[in-house]
Amino acid sequence: MEEEDTFDNLKFLKLSGVTFAKWEVGEESFPILEKLHLWVCHKLEEIPPSFGDIGSLKFINIWQRPQLEDSSLEIKQYAEDMRGGDEL
C-alpha cells in the first residue's frame, strides 16, 4: 500500500496469513475502520501506530501472534487517551 491509498468505506479489515514483516499506512488510509483482525500473521512485527488515530476503531483482534500485543496495547492506550477514556 502507498501512503496515499485510502479505503473510505472500509469498516472491517481482516488480514490472515500475510507474509510481510512491516506494514506502513497513512493516517487517512482507513478513516472509518471499526474492526481490525490479524490472524496468523507470523512475520508481521507491529501494527502501524497510525491506527491509534482512527477515531472509529473499536476493536483489534490478534490471533497466534503474541509479538503484536505490545503495539496493540500502545494503540489502545493512545486511542483511549485521545478519546478521553472511551475504551478500545
PyMOL Python script that loads the backbone (N, CA, C, O; Angstrom):
from pymol import cmd

cmd.read_pdbstr("""\
ATOM      1  N   MET A   1       0.830  -1.185   0.000  1.00  0.00           N
ATOM      2  CA  MET A   1       0.000   0.000   0.000  1.00  0.00           C
ATOM      3  C   MET A   1       0.868   1.240   0.000  1.00  0.00           C
ATOM      4  O   MET A   1       1.915   1.287   0.647  1.00  0.00           O
ATOM      5  N   GLU A   2       0.434   2.206  -0.709  1.00  0.00           N
ATOM      6  CA  GLU A   2       1.093   3.503  -0.681  1.00  0.00           C
ATOM      7  C   GLU A   2       0.407   4.359   0.378  1.00  0.00           C
ATOM      8  O   GLU A   2      -0.749   4.108   0.719  1.00  0.00           O
ATOM      9  N   GLU A   3       1.099   5.359   0.900  1.00  0.00           N
ATOM     10  CA  GLU A   3       0.518   6.202   1.945  1.00  0.00           C
ATOM     11  C   GLU A   3      -0.717   6.958   1.474  1.00  0.00           C
ATOM     12  O   GLU A   3      -1.580   7.292   2.286  1.00  0.00           O
ATOM     13  N   GLU A   4      -0.817   7.234   0.171  1.00  0.00           N
ATOM     14  CA  GLU A   4      -1.969   7.978  -0.324  1.00  0.00           C
ATOM     15  C   GLU A   4      -3.179   7.084  -0.612  1.00  0.00           C
ATOM     16  O   GLU A   4      -4.252   7.596  -0.930  1.00  0.00           O
ATOM     17  N   ASP A   5      -3.028   5.768  -0.508  1.00  0.00           N
ATOM     18  CA  ASP A   5      -4.152   4.856  -0.717  1.00  0.00           C
ATOM     19  C   ASP A   5      -5.142   4.985   0.433  1.00  0.00           C
ATOM     20  O   ASP A   5      -4.749   4.994   1.600  1.00  0.00           O
ATOM     21  N   THR A   6      -6.432   5.087   0.102  1.00  0.00           N
ATOM     22  CA  THR A   6      -7.456   5.171   1.139  1.00  0.00           C
ATOM     23  C   THR A   6      -8.587   4.205   0.841  1.00  0.00           C
ATOM     24  O   THR A   6      -8.881   3.894  -0.313  1.00  0.00           O
ATOM     25  N   PHE A   7      -9.204   3.746   1.898  1.00  0.00           N
ATOM     26  CA  PHE A   7     -10.350   2.853   1.821  1.00  0.00           C
ATOM     27  C   PHE A   7     -11.463   3.539   2.604  1.00  0.00           C
ATOM     28  O   PHE A   7     -11.703   3.239   3.774  1.00  0.00           O
ATOM     29  N   ASP A   8     -12.134   4.465   1.930  1.00  0.00           N
ATOM     30  CA  ASP A   8     -13.084   5.370   2.572  1.00  0.00           C
ATOM     31  C   ASP A   8     -14.280   4.683   3.211  1.00  0.00           C
ATOM     32  O   ASP A   8     -14.843   5.220   4.165  1.00  0.00           O
ATOM     33  N   ASN A   9     -14.691   3.519   2.726  1.00  0.00           N
ATOM     34  CA  ASN A   9     -15.900   2.865   3.229  1.00  0.00           C
ATOM     35  C   ASN A   9     -15.614   1.590   4.018  1.00  0.00           C
ATOM     36  O   ASN A   9     -16.547   0.890   4.410  1.00  0.00           O
ATOM     37  N   LEU A  10     -14.361   1.284   4.252  1.00  0.00           N
ATOM     38  CA  LEU A  10     -13.992   0.039   4.907  1.00  0.00           C
ATOM     39  C   LEU A  10     -14.180   0.136   6.420  1.00  0.00           C
ATOM     40  O   LEU A  10     -13.581   0.990   7.074  1.00  0.00           O
ATOM     41  N   LYS A  11     -15.021  -0.750   6.970  1.00  0.00           N
ATOM     42  CA  LYS A  11     -15.264  -0.770   8.415  1.00  0.00           C
ATOM     43  C   LYS A  11     -14.628  -1.988   9.089  1.00  0.00           C
ATOM     44  O   LYS A  11     -14.395  -1.979  10.298  1.00  0.00           O
ATOM     45  N   PHE A  12     -14.352  -3.028   8.310  1.00  0.00           N
ATOM     46  CA  PHE A  12     -13.821  -4.280   8.847  1.00  0.00           C
ATOM     47  C   PHE A  12     -12.647  -4.725   7.983  1.00  0.00           C
ATOM     48  O   PHE A  12     -12.779  -4.836   6.764  1.00  0.00           O
ATOM     49  N   LEU A  13     -11.501  -4.979   8.609  1.00  0.00           N
ATOM     50  CA  LEU A  13     -10.327  -5.447   7.880  1.00  0.00           C
ATOM     51  C   LEU A  13      -9.786  -6.682   8.582  1.00  0.00           C
ATOM     52  O   LEU A  13      -9.487  -6.657   9.776  1.00  0.00           O
ATOM     53  N   LYS A  14      -9.668  -7.761   7.821  1.00  0.00           N
ATOM     54  CA  LYS A  14      -9.089  -8.997   8.343  1.00  0.00           C
ATOM     55  C   LYS A  14      -7.907  -9.372   7.467  1.00  0.00           C
ATOM     56  O   LYS A  14      -8.038  -9.528   6.253  1.00  0.00           O
ATOM     57  N   LEU A  15      -6.753  -9.512   8.102  1.00  0.00           N
ATOM     58  CA  LEU A  15      -5.561  -9.996   7.422  1.00  0.00           C
ATOM     59  C   LEU A  15      -5.253 -11.369   7.999  1.00  0.00           C
ATOM     60  O   LEU A  15      -5.180 -11.543   9.215  1.00  0.00           O
ATOM     61  N   SER A  16      -5.075 -12.334   7.118  1.00  0.00           N
ATOM     62  CA  SER A  16      -4.831 -13.700   7.558  1.00  0.00           C
ATOM     63  C   SER A  16      -3.665 -14.283   6.769  1.00  0.00           C
ATOM     64  O   SER A  16      -3.693 -14.337   5.540  1.00  0.00           O
ATOM     65  N   GLY A  17      -2.655 -14.711   7.487  1.00  0.00           N
ATOM     66  CA  GLY A  17      -1.521 -15.364   6.858  1.00  0.00           C
ATOM     67  C   GLY A  17      -0.692 -14.474   5.950  1.00  0.00           C
ATOM     68  O   GLY A  17      -0.084 -14.962   4.997  1.00  0.00           O
ATOM     69  N   VAL A  18      -0.657 -13.180   6.227  1.00  0.00           N
ATOM     70  CA  VAL A  18       0.149 -12.284   5.392  1.00  0.00           C
ATOM     71  C   VAL A  18       1.628 -12.609   5.565  1.00  0.00           C
ATOM     72  O   VAL A  18       2.044 -13.096   6.617  1.00  0.00           O
ATOM     73  N   THR A  19       2.413 -12.340   4.539  1.00  0.00           N
ATOM     74  CA  THR A  19       3.822 -12.713   4.569  1.00  0.00           C
ATOM     75  C   THR A  19       4.762 -11.519   4.648  1.00  0.00           C
ATOM     76  O   THR A  19       5.970 -11.677   4.470  1.00  0.00           O
ATOM     77  N   PHE A  20       4.237 -10.334   4.911  1.00  0.00           N
ATOM     78  CA  PHE A  20       5.119  -9.183   5.056  1.00  0.00           C
ATOM     79  C   PHE A  20       5.414  -8.935   6.526  1.00  0.00           C
ATOM     80  O   PHE A  20       4.611  -9.260   7.401  1.00  0.00           O
ATOM     81  N   ALA A  21       6.599  -8.344   6.785  1.00  0.00           N
ATOM     82  CA  ALA A  21       7.023  -8.086   8.154  1.00  0.00           C
ATOM     83  C   ALA A  21       6.694  -6.671   8.602  1.00  0.00           C
ATOM     84  O   ALA A  21       6.414  -6.433   9.777  1.00  0.00           O
ATOM     85  N   LYS A  22       6.729  -5.742   7.670  1.00  0.00           N
ATOM     86  CA  LYS A  22       6.487  -4.347   8.011  1.00  0.00           C
ATOM     87  C   LYS A  22       5.273  -3.848   7.234  1.00  0.00           C
ATOM     88  O   LYS A  22       5.121  -4.128   6.045  1.00  0.00           O
ATOM     89  N   TRP A  23       4.417  -3.106   7.924  1.00  0.00           N
ATOM     90  CA  TRP A  23       3.183  -2.602   7.327  1.00  0.00           C
ATOM     91  C   TRP A  23       3.130  -1.110   7.577  1.00  0.00           C
ATOM     92  O   TRP A  23       3.103  -0.661   8.723  1.00  0.00           O
ATOM     93  N   GLU A  24       3.116  -0.352   6.505  1.00  0.00           N
ATOM     94  CA  GLU A  24       3.047   1.098   6.622  1.00  0.00           C
ATOM     95  C   GLU A  24       1.771   1.587   5.962  1.00  0.00           C
ATOM     96  O   GLU A  24       1.466   1.230   4.824  1.00  0.00           O
ATOM     97  N   VAL A  25       1.034   2.404   6.687  1.00  0.00           N
ATOM     98  CA  VAL A  25      -0.193   3.001   6.153  1.00  0.00           C
ATOM     99  C   VAL A  25      -0.221   4.473   6.544  1.00  0.00           C
ATOM    100  O   VAL A  25       0.341   4.871   7.565  1.00  0.00           O
ATOM    101  N   GLY A  26      -0.882   5.269   5.718  1.00  0.00           N
ATOM    102  CA  GLY A  26      -1.038   6.683   6.035  1.00  0.00           C
ATOM    103  C   GLY A  26      -2.104   6.877   7.098  1.00  0.00           C
ATOM    104  O   GLY A  26      -2.908   5.982   7.357  1.00  0.00           O
ATOM    105  N   GLU A  27      -2.105   8.042   7.704  1.00  0.00           N
ATOM    106  CA  GLU A  27      -3.060   8.334   8.775  1.00  0.00           C
ATOM    107  C   GLU A  27      -4.500   8.305   8.295  1.00  0.00           C
ATOM    108  O   GLU A  27      -5.405   8.037   9.085  1.00  0.00           O
ATOM    109  N   GLU A  28      -4.730   8.570   7.032  1.00  0.00           N
ATOM    110  CA  GLU A  28      -6.087   8.628   6.495  1.00  0.00           C
ATOM    111  C   GLU A  28      -6.464   7.400   5.667  1.00  0.00           C
ATOM    112  O   GLU A  28      -7.472   7.429   4.961  1.00  0.00           O
ATOM    113  N   SER A  29      -5.684   6.331   5.737  1.00  0.00           N
ATOM    114  CA  SER A  29      -5.935   5.161   4.902  1.00  0.00           C
ATOM    115  C   SER A  29      -7.249   4.457   5.220  1.00  0.00           C
ATOM    116  O   SER A  29      -7.917   3.945   4.321  1.00  0.00           O
ATOM    117  N   PHE A  30      -7.616   4.432   6.489  1.00  0.00           N
ATOM    118  CA  PHE A  30      -8.833   3.736   6.921  1.00  0.00           C
ATOM    119  C   PHE A  30      -9.674   4.671   7.797  1.00  0.00           C
ATOM    120  O   PHE A  30      -9.751   4.459   9.007  1.00  0.00           O
ATOM    121  N   PRO A  31     -10.299   5.687   7.225  1.00  0.00           N
ATOM    122  CA  PRO A  31     -10.943   6.726   8.034  1.00  0.00           C
ATOM    123  C   PRO A  31     -12.128   6.274   8.882  1.00  0.00           C
ATOM    124  O   PRO A  31     -12.418   6.911   9.894  1.00  0.00           O
ATOM    125  N   ILE A  32     -12.829   5.191   8.506  1.00  0.00           N
ATOM    126  CA  ILE A  32     -13.986   4.763   9.302  1.00  0.00           C
ATOM    127  C   ILE A  32     -13.861   3.314   9.779  1.00  0.00           C
ATOM    128  O   ILE A  32     -14.858   2.689  10.142  1.00  0.00           O
ATOM    129  N   LEU A  33     -12.637   2.786   9.777  1.00  0.00           N
ATOM    130  CA  LEU A  33     -12.423   1.402  10.201  1.00  0.00           C
ATOM    131  C   LEU A  33     -12.888   1.218  11.644  1.00  0.00           C
ATOM    132  O   LEU A  33     -12.567   2.022  12.519  1.00  0.00           O
ATOM    133  N   GLU A  34     -13.650   0.148  11.880  1.00  0.00           N
ATOM    134  CA  GLU A  34     -14.134  -0.154  13.229  1.00  0.00           C
ATOM    135  C   GLU A  34     -13.468  -1.389  13.822  1.00  0.00           C
ATOM    136  O   GLU A  34     -13.232  -1.447  15.029  1.00  0.00           O
ATOM    137  N   LYS A  35     -13.164  -2.379  12.981  1.00  0.00           N
ATOM    138  CA  LYS A  35     -12.610  -3.638  13.486  1.00  0.00           C
ATOM    139  C   LYS A  35     -11.404  -4.064  12.657  1.00  0.00           C
ATOM    140  O   LYS A  35     -11.439  -4.050  11.427  1.00  0.00           O
ATOM    141  N   LEU A  36     -10.346  -4.439  13.353  1.00  0.00           N
ATOM    142  CA  LEU A  36      -9.131  -4.946  12.731  1.00  0.00           C
ATOM    143  C   LEU A  36      -8.852  -6.330  13.292  1.00  0.00           C
ATOM    144  O   LEU A  36      -8.697  -6.497  14.502  1.00  0.00           O
ATOM    145  N   HIS A  37      -8.789  -7.321  12.412  1.00  0.00           N
ATOM    146  CA  HIS A  37      -8.487  -8.697  12.807  1.00  0.00           C
ATOM    147  C   HIS A  37      -7.185  -9.120  12.140  1.00  0.00           C
ATOM    148  O   HIS A  37      -7.052  -9.015  10.921  1.00  0.00           O
ATOM    149  N   LEU A  38      -6.237  -9.591  12.917  1.00  0.00           N
ATOM    150  CA  LEU A  38      -4.960 -10.077  12.410  1.00  0.00           C
ATOM    151  C   LEU A  38      -4.813 -11.532  12.828  1.00  0.00           C
ATOM    152  O   LEU A  38      -4.646 -11.827  14.011  1.00  0.00           O
ATOM    153  N   TRP A  39      -4.873 -12.437  11.868  1.00  0.00           N
ATOM    154  CA  TRP A  39      -4.863 -13.870  12.140  1.00  0.00           C
ATOM    155  C   TRP A  39      -3.633 -14.508  11.502  1.00  0.00           C
ATOM    156  O   TRP A  39      -3.416 -14.388  10.296  1.00  0.00           O
ATOM    157  N   VAL A  40      -2.846 -15.175  12.307  1.00  0.00           N
ATOM    158  CA  VAL A  40      -1.708 -15.973  11.856  1.00  0.00           C
ATOM    159  C   VAL A  40      -0.789 -15.159  10.931  1.00  0.00           C
ATOM    160  O   VAL A  40      -0.366 -15.645   9.882  1.00  0.00           O
ATOM    161  N   CYS A  41      -0.495 -13.950  11.322  1.00  0.00           N
ATOM    162  CA  CYS A  41       0.412 -13.076  10.565  1.00  0.00           C
ATOM    163  C   CYS A  41       1.806 -13.225  11.172  1.00  0.00           C
ATOM    164  O   CYS A  41       2.291 -12.329  11.864  1.00  0.00           O
ATOM    165  N   HIS A  42       2.440 -14.359  10.907  1.00  0.00           N
ATOM    166  CA  HIS A  42       3.671 -14.735  11.598  1.00  0.00           C
ATOM    167  C   HIS A  42       4.843 -13.781  11.397  1.00  0.00           C
ATOM    168  O   HIS A  42       5.671 -13.641  12.297  1.00  0.00           O
ATOM    169  N   LYS A  43       4.936 -13.134  10.265  1.00  0.00           N
ATOM    170  CA  LYS A  43       6.077 -12.265  10.010  1.00  0.00           C
ATOM    171  C   LYS A  43       5.835 -10.810  10.405  1.00  0.00           C
ATOM    172  O   LYS A  43       6.785 -10.041  10.548  1.00  0.00           O
ATOM    173  N   LEU A  44       4.591 -10.433  10.579  1.00  0.00           N
ATOM    174  CA  LEU A  44       4.266  -9.049  10.904  1.00  0.00           C
ATOM    175  C   LEU A  44       4.825  -8.686  12.277  1.00  0.00           C
ATOM    176  O   LEU A  44       4.543  -9.359  13.269  1.00  0.00           O
ATOM    177  N   GLU A  45       5.621  -7.615  12.326  1.00  0.00           N
ATOM    178  CA  GLU A  45       6.310  -7.233  13.555  1.00  0.00           C
ATOM    179  C   GLU A  45       5.516  -6.298  14.448  1.00  0.00           C
ATOM    180  O   GLU A  45       5.624  -6.374  15.672  1.00  0.00           O
ATOM    181  N   GLU A  46       4.705  -5.404  13.846  1.00  0.00           N
ATOM    182  CA  GLU A  46       3.909  -4.487  14.652  1.00  0.00           C
ATOM    183  C   GLU A  46       2.729  -3.962  13.844  1.00  0.00           C
ATOM    184  O   GLU A  46       2.722  -3.994  12.614  1.00  0.00           O
ATOM    185  N   ILE A  47       1.744  -3.484  14.572  1.00  0.00           N
ATOM    186  CA  ILE A  47       0.604  -2.815  13.963  1.00  0.00           C
ATOM    187  C   ILE A  47       1.013  -1.356  13.797  1.00  0.00           C
ATOM    188  O   ILE A  47       1.533  -0.766  14.744  1.00  0.00           O
ATOM    189  N   PRO A  48       0.801  -0.759  12.643  1.00  0.00           N
ATOM    190  CA  PRO A  48       1.205   0.632  12.454  1.00  0.00           C
ATOM    191  C   PRO A  48       0.592   1.554  13.512  1.00  0.00           C
ATOM    192  O   PRO A  48      -0.608   1.476  13.774  1.00  0.00           O
ATOM    193  N   PRO A  49       1.399   2.421  14.119  1.00  0.00           N
ATOM    194  CA  PRO A  49       0.898   3.326  15.152  1.00  0.00           C
ATOM    195  C   PRO A  49      -0.229   4.237  14.671  1.00  0.00           C
ATOM    196  O   PRO A  49      -1.022   4.714  15.482  1.00  0.00           O
ATOM    197  N   SER A  50      -0.309   4.482  13.376  1.00  0.00           N
ATOM    198  CA  SER A  50      -1.355   5.371  12.841  1.00  0.00           C
ATOM    199  C   SER A  50      -2.756   4.832  13.099  1.00  0.00           C
ATOM    200  O   SER A  50      -3.724   5.585  12.990  1.00  0.00           O
ATOM    201  N   PHE A  51      -2.895   3.550  13.438  1.00  0.00           N
ATOM    202  CA  PHE A  51      -4.214   3.018  13.774  1.00  0.00           C
ATOM    203  C   PHE A  51      -4.770   3.670  15.036  1.00  0.00           C
ATOM    204  O   PHE A  51      -5.985   3.679  15.239  1.00  0.00           O
ATOM    205  N   GLY A  52      -3.910   4.210  15.881  1.00  0.00           N
ATOM    206  CA  GLY A  52      -4.364   4.919  17.072  1.00  0.00           C
ATOM    207  C   GLY A  52      -5.098   6.207  16.747  1.00  0.00           C
ATOM    208  O   GLY A  52      -5.847   6.720  17.579  1.00  0.00           O
ATOM    209  N   ASP A  53      -4.893   6.735  15.549  1.00  0.00           N
ATOM    210  CA  ASP A  53      -5.545   7.976  15.122  1.00  0.00           C
ATOM    211  C   ASP A  53      -6.908   7.746  14.481  1.00  0.00           C
ATOM    212  O   ASP A  53      -7.584   8.708  14.116  1.00  0.00           O
ATOM    213  N   ILE A  54      -7.319   6.502  14.338  1.00  0.00           N
ATOM    214  CA  ILE A  54      -8.607   6.204  13.723  1.00  0.00           C
ATOM    215  C   ILE A  54      -9.671   6.276  14.820  1.00  0.00           C
ATOM    216  O   ILE A  54      -9.794   5.365  15.638  1.00  0.00           O
ATOM    217  N   GLY A  55     -10.426   7.355  14.826  1.00  0.00           N
ATOM    218  CA  GLY A  55     -11.414   7.594  15.877  1.00  0.00           C
ATOM    219  C   GLY A  55     -12.535   6.576  15.916  1.00  0.00           C
ATOM    220  O   GLY A  55     -13.149   6.377  16.965  1.00  0.00           O
ATOM    221  N   SER A  56     -12.817   5.925  14.791  1.00  0.00           N
ATOM    222  CA  SER A  56     -13.908   4.958  14.723  1.00  0.00           C
ATOM    223  C   SER A  56     -13.482   3.548  15.142  1.00  0.00           C
ATOM    224  O   SER A  56     -14.335   2.677  15.309  1.00  0.00           O
ATOM    225  N   LEU A  57     -12.172   3.307  15.315  1.00  0.00           N
ATOM    226  CA  LEU A  57     -11.679   1.968  15.652  1.00  0.00           C
ATOM    227  C   LEU A  57     -12.164   1.551  17.034  1.00  0.00           C
ATOM    228  O   LEU A  57     -11.950   2.253  18.022  1.00  0.00           O
ATOM    229  N   LYS A  58     -12.820   0.397  17.084  1.00  0.00           N
ATOM    230  CA  LYS A  58     -13.403  -0.100  18.334  1.00  0.00           C
ATOM    231  C   LYS A  58     -12.770  -1.405  18.806  1.00  0.00           C
ATOM    232  O   LYS A  58     -12.857  -1.751  19.984  1.00  0.00           O
ATOM    233  N   PHE A  59     -12.134  -2.129  17.886  1.00  0.00           N
ATOM    234  CA  PHE A  59     -11.754  -3.497  18.210  1.00  0.00           C
ATOM    235  C   PHE A  59     -10.523  -3.918  17.418  1.00  0.00           C
ATOM    236  O   PHE A  59     -10.471  -3.730  16.203  1.00  0.00           O
ATOM    237  N   ILE A  60      -9.540  -4.483  18.099  1.00  0.00           N
ATOM    238  CA  ILE A  60      -8.389  -5.116  17.455  1.00  0.00           C
ATOM    239  C   ILE A  60      -8.325  -6.540  17.984  1.00  0.00           C
ATOM    240  O   ILE A  60      -8.287  -6.758  19.195  1.00  0.00           O
ATOM    241  N   ASN A  61      -8.313  -7.500  17.083  1.00  0.00           N
ATOM    242  CA  ASN A  61      -8.248  -8.904  17.458  1.00  0.00           C
ATOM    243  C   ASN A  61      -6.972  -9.503  16.864  1.00  0.00           C
ATOM    244  O   ASN A  61      -6.739  -9.418  15.658  1.00  0.00           O
ATOM    245  N   ILE A  62      -6.156 -10.106  17.718  1.00  0.00           N
ATOM    246  CA  ILE A  62      -4.901 -10.722  17.289  1.00  0.00           C
ATOM    247  C   ILE A  62      -4.969 -12.191  17.644  1.00  0.00           C
ATOM    248  O   ILE A  62      -5.328 -12.553  18.764  1.00  0.00           O
ATOM    249  N   TRP A  63      -4.623 -13.040  16.682  1.00  0.00           N
ATOM    250  CA  TRP A  63      -4.661 -14.473  16.925  1.00  0.00           C
ATOM    251  C   TRP A  63      -3.336 -15.093  16.504  1.00  0.00           C
ATOM    252  O   TRP A  63      -2.883 -14.899  15.376  1.00  0.00           O
ATOM    253  N   GLN A  64      -2.733 -15.821  17.390  1.00  0.00           N
ATOM    254  CA  GLN A  64      -1.464 -16.511  17.173  1.00  0.00           C
ATOM    255  C   GLN A  64      -0.345 -15.579  16.740  1.00  0.00           C
ATOM    256  O   GLN A  64       0.403 -15.887  15.813  1.00  0.00           O
ATOM    257  N   ARG A  65      -0.234 -14.474  17.391  1.00  0.00           N
ATOM    258  CA  ARG A  65       0.846 -13.532  17.099  1.00  0.00           C
ATOM    259  C   ARG A  65       1.141 -12.688  18.331  1.00  0.00           C
ATOM    260  O   ARG A  65       0.823 -11.499  18.346  1.00  0.00           O
ATOM    261  N   PRO A  66       1.741 -13.274  19.364  1.00  0.00           N
ATOM    262  CA  PRO A  66       1.946 -12.554  20.623  1.00  0.00           C
ATOM    263  C   PRO A  66       2.822 -11.308  20.506  1.00  0.00           C
ATOM    264  O   PRO A  66       2.668 -10.396  21.319  1.00  0.00           O
ATOM    265  N   GLN A  67       3.734 -11.226  19.535  1.00  0.00           N
ATOM    266  CA  GLN A  67       4.583 -10.042  19.438  1.00  0.00           C
ATOM    267  C   GLN A  67       3.809  -8.809  19.001  1.00  0.00           C
ATOM    268  O   GLN A  67       4.325  -7.697  19.117  1.00  0.00           O
ATOM    269  N   LEU A  68       2.591  -8.969  18.501  1.00  0.00           N
ATOM    270  CA  LEU A  68       1.762  -7.818  18.127  1.00  0.00           C
ATOM    271  C   LEU A  68       1.031  -7.227  19.328  1.00  0.00           C
ATOM    272  O   LEU A  68       0.446  -6.148  19.231  1.00  0.00           O
ATOM    273  N   GLU A  69       1.059  -7.925  20.453  1.00  0.00           N
ATOM    274  CA  GLU A  69       0.346  -7.447  21.634  1.00  0.00           C
ATOM    275  C   GLU A  69       0.876  -6.104  22.123  1.00  0.00           C
ATOM    276  O   GLU A  69       0.092  -5.243  22.524  1.00  0.00           O
ATOM    277  N   ASP A  70       2.188  -5.911  22.098  1.00  0.00           N
ATOM    278  CA  ASP A  70       2.766  -4.649  22.571  1.00  0.00           C
ATOM    279  C   ASP A  70       2.261  -3.470  21.746  1.00  0.00           C
ATOM    280  O   ASP A  70       1.835  -2.459  22.304  1.00  0.00           O
ATOM    281  N   SER A  71       2.306  -3.595  20.416  1.00  0.00           N
ATOM    282  CA  SER A  71       1.857  -2.474  19.589  1.00  0.00           C
ATOM    283  C   SER A  71       0.349  -2.278  19.713  1.00  0.00           C
ATOM    284  O   SER A  71      -0.127  -1.145  19.641  1.00  0.00           O
ATOM    285  N   SER A  72      -0.414  -3.359  19.897  1.00  0.00           N
ATOM    286  CA  SER A  72      -1.865  -3.193  20.057  1.00  0.00           C
ATOM    287  C   SER A  72      -2.186  -2.494  21.377  1.00  0.00           C
ATOM    288  O   SER A  72      -3.114  -1.687  21.436  1.00  0.00           O
ATOM    289  N   LEU A  73      -1.432  -2.791  22.435  1.00  0.00           N
ATOM    290  CA  LEU A  73      -1.653  -2.126  23.717  1.00  0.00           C
ATOM    291  C   LEU A  73      -1.256  -0.652  23.659  1.00  0.00           C
ATOM    292  O   LEU A  73      -1.902   0.193  24.280  1.00  0.00           O
ATOM    293  N   GLU A  74      -0.192  -0.343  22.913  1.00  0.00           N
ATOM    294  CA  GLU A  74       0.196   1.057  22.737  1.00  0.00           C
ATOM    295  C   GLU A  74      -0.884   1.823  21.977  1.00  0.00           C
ATOM    296  O   GLU A  74      -1.214   2.953  22.339  1.00  0.00           O
ATOM    297  N   ILE A  75      -1.431   1.219  20.932  1.00  0.00           N
ATOM    298  CA  ILE A  75      -2.513   1.843  20.163  1.00  0.00           C
ATOM    299  C   ILE A  75      -3.734   2.033  21.052  1.00  0.00           C
ATOM    300  O   ILE A  75      -4.374   3.084  21.021  1.00  0.00           O
ATOM    301  N   LYS A  76      -4.056   1.012  21.845  1.00  0.00           N
ATOM    302  CA  LYS A  76      -5.203   1.082  22.752  1.00  0.00           C
ATOM    303  C   LYS A  76      -5.047   2.249  23.724  1.00  0.00           C
ATOM    304  O   LYS A  76      -5.973   3.041  23.904  1.00  0.00           O
ATOM    305  N   GLN A  77      -3.889   2.351  24.343  1.00  0.00           N
ATOM    306  CA  GLN A  77      -3.662   3.424  25.313  1.00  0.00           C
ATOM    307  C   GLN A  77      -3.731   4.799  24.646  1.00  0.00           C
ATOM    308  O   GLN A  77      -4.355   5.717  25.178  1.00  0.00           O
ATOM    309  N   TYR A  78      -3.100   4.939  23.498  1.00  0.00           N
ATOM    310  CA  TYR A  78      -3.115   6.210  22.774  1.00  0.00           C
ATOM    311  C   TYR A  78      -4.543   6.596  22.395  1.00  0.00           C
ATOM    312  O   TYR A  78      -4.952   7.740  22.590  1.00  0.00           O
ATOM    313  N   ALA A  79      -5.303   5.636  21.851  1.00  0.00           N
ATOM    314  CA  ALA A  79      -6.678   5.913  21.421  1.00  0.00           C
ATOM    315  C   ALA A  79      -7.550   6.309  22.607  1.00  0.00           C
ATOM    316  O   ALA A  79      -8.346   7.243  22.503  1.00  0.00           O
ATOM    317  N   GLU A  80      -7.411   5.615  23.727  1.00  0.00           N
ATOM    318  CA  GLU A  80      -8.215   5.933  24.900  1.00  0.00           C
ATOM    319  C   GLU A  80      -7.850   7.300  25.464  1.00  0.00           C
ATOM    320  O   GLU A  80      -8.726   8.031  25.927  1.00  0.00           O
ATOM    321  N   ASP A  81      -6.562   7.655  25.431  1.00  0.00           N
ATOM    322  CA  ASP A  81      -6.145   8.986  25.873  1.00  0.00           C
ATOM    323  C   ASP A  81      -6.746  10.066  24.985  1.00  0.00           C
ATOM    324  O   ASP A  81      -7.202  11.099  25.476  1.00  0.00           O
ATOM    325  N   MET A  82      -6.747   9.827  23.679  1.00  0.00           N
ATOM    326  CA  MET A  82      -7.281  10.810  22.725  1.00  0.00           C
ATOM    327  C   MET A  82      -8.804  10.930  22.837  1.00  0.00           C
ATOM    328  O   MET A  82      -9.365  11.994  22.575  1.00  0.00           O
ATOM    329  N   ARG A  83      -9.464   9.846  23.224  1.00  0.00           N
ATOM    330  CA  ARG A  83     -10.935   9.834  23.308  1.00  0.00           C
ATOM    331  C   ARG A  83     -11.429  10.222  24.695  1.00  0.00           C
ATOM    332  O   ARG A  83     -12.636  10.238  24.934  1.00  0.00           O
ATOM    333  N   GLY A  84     -10.556  10.522  25.577  1.00  0.00           N
ATOM    334  CA  GLY A  84     -10.980  10.913  26.924  1.00  0.00           C
ATOM    335  C   GLY A  84     -11.452   9.743  27.754  1.00  0.00           C
ATOM    336  O   GLY A  84     -12.342   9.903  28.590  1.00  0.00           O
ATOM    337  N   GLY A  85     -10.879   8.566  27.545  1.00  0.00           N
ATOM    338  CA  GLY A  85     -11.216   7.415  28.376  1.00  0.00           C
ATOM    339  C   GLY A  85     -12.127   6.398  27.724  1.00  0.00           C
ATOM    340  O   GLY A  85     -12.307   5.312  28.276  1.00  0.00           O
ATOM    341  N   ASP A  86     -12.721   6.701  26.556  1.00  0.00           N
ATOM    342  CA  ASP A  86     -13.531   5.686  25.869  1.00  0.00           C
ATOM    343  C   ASP A  86     -12.651   4.506  25.509  1.00  0.00           C
ATOM    344  O   ASP A  86     -11.596   4.682  24.900  1.00  0.00           O
ATOM    345  N   GLU A  87     -13.069   3.313  25.874  1.00  0.00           N
ATOM    346  CA  GLU A  87     -12.259   2.131  25.663  1.00  0.00           C
ATOM    347  C   GLU A  87     -12.252   1.653  24.231  1.00  0.00           C
ATOM    348  O   GLU A  87     -13.254   1.718  23.519  1.00  0.00           O
ATOM    349  N   LEU A  88     -11.072   1.164  23.824  1.00  0.00           N
ATOM    350  CA  LEU A  88     -10.915   0.494  22.543  1.00  0.00           C
ATOM    351  C   LEU A  88     -10.911  -0.987  22.826  1.00  0.00           C
ATOM    352  O   LEU A  88     -10.791  -1.791  21.901  1.00  0.00           O
TER     353      LEU A  88
END
""", "prot")
cmd.dss("prot")
cmd.show_as("cartoon", "prot")
cmd.util.cbc("prot")
cmd.orient("prot")
